[in-house]
Amino acid sequence: MSERQPVDVAVGVLIDADDRFLLTSRPEGKVYAGHWEFPGGKLEAGESVEQALRRELHEELGITIGPAVPWKVEIVDYPHARVRLHFCKVLHWQGAFEMRERQQMAWQTLPVQVGPVLPGTVPVLGWLAAERGFTGATH
Ligand SMILES: Nc1nc2c([nH]c(=O)n2[C@H]2C[C@H](O)[C@@H](COP(=O)(O)OP(=O)(O)OP(=O)(O)O)O2)c(=O)[nH]1
């Protein structure tokens, strides 16, 4: 399985002025529907991570992001695909949030109050905990 070519995914860790981060639920019809994740999606041909993230967050959430700062890269093997997740921090955006895929959104702090969290999203909570000096269960 690990020889499968990974699919690149751009993922946004939006952080607001109160240091909360945004999680969204996966819409009906997608794998892991109802699981919570950081918003994002797959790169299209010829796109950079930042371009893909800007497009996806506009399509899914209706916002226009400022800079996407590369933060961590993680490869996850799922039964449905092997993905390379490019997590970027996003501190600035414009526009009002609209859940265009009928997903849910929740601004969170640690420990996260929504669930279940997507397996590939759990490590991100650990990285945030390390940065914030948070100890204990993250979700
Ligand atoms: N957006 C996002 N995807 C994640 C996270 N963690 C994680 O393992 N993934 C996985 C789930 C999916 O296999 C893949 C993202 O693909 P997707 O199906 O959501 O992408 P997409 O919006 O382009 O979907 P589609 O148009 O192909 O339906 O990455 C995360 O925190 N955020």
The ligand as an SDF file (V2000), in Angstrom:
LIG
                    3D

 32 34  0  0  0  0  0  0  0  0999 V2000
   -9.2940   18.7510    4.1430 N   0  0  0  0  0  0  0  0  0  0  0  0
   -8.6900   17.8460    4.9080 C   0  0  0  0  0  0  0  0  0  0  0  0
   -8.4500   16.5990    4.4390 N   0  0  0  0  0  0  0  0  0  0  0  0
   -7.8520   15.7480    5.2710 C   0  0  0  0  0  0  0  0  0  0  0  0
   -7.4480   16.1150    6.5870 C   0  0  0  0  0  0  0  0  0  0  0  0
   -6.8730   15.0420    7.1740 N   0  0  0  0  0  0  0  0  0  0  0  0
   -6.9270   14.0380    6.2850 C   0  0  0  0  0  0  0  0  0  0  0  0
   -6.5060   12.9070    6.4580 O   0  0  0  0  0  0  0  0  0  0  0  0
   -7.5120   14.4590    5.0920 N   0  0  0  0  0  0  0  0  0  0  0  0
   -7.7280   13.6100    3.9250 C   0  0  0  0  0  0  0  0  0  0  0  0
   -9.1440   13.2000    3.7070 C   0  0  0  0  0  0  0  0  0  0  0  0
   -9.2180   12.9980    2.1970 C   0  0  0  0  0  0  0  0  0  0  0  0
   -8.7310   11.6970    1.8790 O   0  0  0  0  0  0  0  0  0  0  0  0
   -8.2290   14.0240    1.6670 C   0  0  0  0  0  0  0  0  0  0  0  0
   -8.9090   15.3090    1.2660 C   0  0  0  0  0  0  0  0  0  0  0  0
   -9.6450   15.0580    0.1510 O   0  0  0  0  0  0  0  0  0  0  0  0
  -11.1370   15.5620   -0.0770 P   0  0  0  0  0  0  0  0  0  0  0  0
  -11.9030   14.4200   -0.5970 O   0  0  0  0  0  0  0  0  0  0  0  0
  -11.6400   16.2340    1.1410 O   0  0  0  0  0  0  0  0  0  0  0  0
  -10.8230   16.6450   -1.1490 O   0  0  0  0  0  0  0  0  0  0  0  0
  -11.7190   17.4270   -2.1630 P   0  0  0  0  0  0  0  0  0  0  0  0
  -12.4960   18.4670   -1.4030 O   0  0  0  0  0  0  0  0  0  0  0  0
  -10.7960   17.8820   -3.2280 O   0  0  0  0  0  0  0  0  0  0  0  0
  -12.7400   16.2960   -2.6060 O   0  0  0  0  0  0  0  0  0  0  0  0
  -13.4080   15.9160   -3.9560 P   0  0  0  0  0  0  0  0  0  0  0  0
  -13.6530   17.1970   -4.6720 O   0  0  0  0  0  0  0  0  0  0  0  0
  -12.4360   14.9860   -4.5950 O   0  0  0  0  0  0  0  0  0  0  0  0
  -14.6440   15.2150   -3.4540 O   0  0  0  0  0  0  0  0  0  0  0  0
   -7.3380   14.2920    2.7600 O   0  0  0  0  0  0  0  0  0  0  0  0
   -7.7140   17.4260    7.0590 C   0  0  0  0  0  0  0  0  0  0  0  0
   -7.4140   17.8230    8.2050 O   0  0  0  0  0  0  0  0  0  0  0  0
   -8.3310   18.2390    6.1790 N   0  0  0  0  0  0  0  0  0  0  0  0
  1  2  1  0
  2  3  2  0
  2 32  1  0
  3  4  1  0
  4  5  2  0
  4  9  1  0
  5  6  1  0
  5 30  1  0
  6  7  1  0
  7  8  2  0
  7  9  1  0
  9 10  1  0
 10 11  1  0
 10 29  1  0
 11 12  1  0
 12 13  1  0
 12 14  1  0
 14 15  1  0
 14 29  1  0
 15 16  1  0
 16 17  1  0
 17 18  2  0
 17 19  1  0
 17 20  1  0
 20 21  1  0
 21 22  2  0
 21 23  1  0
 21 24  1  0
 24 25  1  0
 25 26  2  0
 25 27  1  0
 25 28  1  0
 30 31  2  0
 30 32  1  0
M  END
$$$$
